[in-house]
Amino acid sequence: MNSGPRTRWAGALLLGVWLLVVGWQVQEHHRVVEAAKSDLRIRSREIANTVSAVIRAAQFRGTVVEERIKPVLDLLVRTNAMGNSSKLMSVTLLNTNGDPVVWAGDTNLFSRDIPAGSEVWSNNYVAFVLPVEGASILPSFRNFTNGPPRGGPDFSRREPPPEETNGSGSNEFSAGNFPPPPTNGEMGPPPPPPGDENRPRRGGRRPPWLNWMSEADFKALVATHELHGLVFAMSTDNFRGTCTADLWLRFVISFFAGVSALGAGLAWRNMGRNAELQIRLVRASELNSHLKELNLAAAGLAHETRNPLNIIRGQAQMISRLPEASSEVREKSKTIVDETDKVTAQLTEFINYSRPREVRRTRVALAAACHEIVRTLGHDIEEKKLRVEVGGDPLAVEADEQLLRQVLFNLLINAIQAVSENGRIQILVQRAGAAEAALEVRDDGPGVPPENRPEIFKPYFTTHQKGTGLGLAVVQQIVLAHGWEVACLANEPRGAVFRVTHLRIAA
């Protein structure tokens, strides 16, 4: 089973889903931004409708006095546009030439370059230009407090003097700046000079402080002050806050969507790997069962082979003992016996290695077991004139007694084969902790090269001519069955040390 292509397809699918989520969040953020802009546009139209309604209510015969519209604009700016965080920063009424007629708030935000019916977005504010028609804003009397201008009206002068109050909040006119009252007691400028037939009379459709103007000048003034547009700037603090909060929200959603996609991809890959591992475990179990069957068959074959070998060995010994047997026949019979013993030993080691290790733990005294194994191998020890010492702490461990004796036997026979005549072997039992013991078999032989130490416990690996290569493999098998550890180390100044650790001390 090859899950590589399936994993790649799943990863590509998850990546595509994550990209769709990111695209969706981008679209949603764009929708929120446009909705916030739409809210500002709606508020701008509401403000424009309010200003238009005030202009319609304040106009008389198509004209509105500046003093009646200016306080309304100041009130809109001063109350921050109904208390909303997107406050109104400035309002400007424009004439047909694009010049400001009446304004309130920060006049630095006004620009003549803004086309009609458009909006300009800045970092701190947005400016809207809306059409407002149907009325003319006439100048306030404060623009003419010094009487009629000499040389004709100046319509471009837009420098109103500071307001003066009487302490109650209402505007008052100083006697020195207001035009002199008429002789008939009515408000208005002095009567026109005799002979000027074009001067309008007092009390007409114009404010009384403009009665000194001719009809043509007044019409020109009305034409130049005719409203054509409304420009106001609104703060974008609330708009930017809404957009920033929504952007963070979209980022968090995209981030967690990416984390989810990554987690799903890893989970899919792990599922694929787990499926592969399960298949491998099933195959390994089948193979293990097959190997066990082969192992049992091989062990049975080895066991059945030893019987004919014993017969051959016995017949060879009988032939060598016949009186009429020649020396050549006796020599060949001895060779048959030796080779038969060698094959029998190998078959015995193979049977021991292939035998299942079922541990039955009992209390075993290590020192007594070591002395018994030394006595068992006494003939081999005496043949090579070796000195074997058993020492250490008198400890008892929890182990399978038969298997522990097999470990001691194999380690000691391995040391006997390694050392030369008059060599020295030590068996030490030491306490390695409060509940653990260690067993060491030391010799002064040639030792084991460092490159061979990882391989020395593998089956059929041996450095001795007479070795079978299964003795140390059996040792490791028994050690692992008990949960112990065995290692081959260097002995100083020469030789090898085989150390078995983690033996549990019996209570």
Secondary structure, DSSP 8 states (H G I E B T S, - for coil): ---HHHHHHHHHHHHHHHHHHHHHHHHHHHHHHHHHHHHHHHHHHHHHHHHHHHHHHH-BTTEEEHHHHHHHHHHHHHTHHHH-SS-EEEEEEEETTS-EEEEEE-GGG--TTS-TT-EEE-SSEEEEEEE--S-EEE--GGGGTT-S-TTS--TT--------B-SSSSB---TTTS----TTSSSS-----TT-TTS--TTSSS-GGGTTS-HHHHHHHHHHTBEEEEEEEEE-HHHHHHHHHHHHHHHHHHHHHHHHHHHHHHHHHHHHHHHHHHHHHHHHHHHHHHHHHHHHHHHHHHHHHHHHHHHHHHHHHHHHT-TT--HHHHHHHHHHHHHHHHHHHHHHHHHHHHS------EEEEHHHHHHHHHHHTHHHHHHTT-EEEEEE---EEEE-HHHHHHHHHHHHHHHHHHS-TT-EEEEEEEE-SSSEEEEEEEE-SS---GGGTTTTTSTT--SSTT--S-HHHHHHHHHHHHT-EEEEEE-SSSSEEEEEEEEEB--
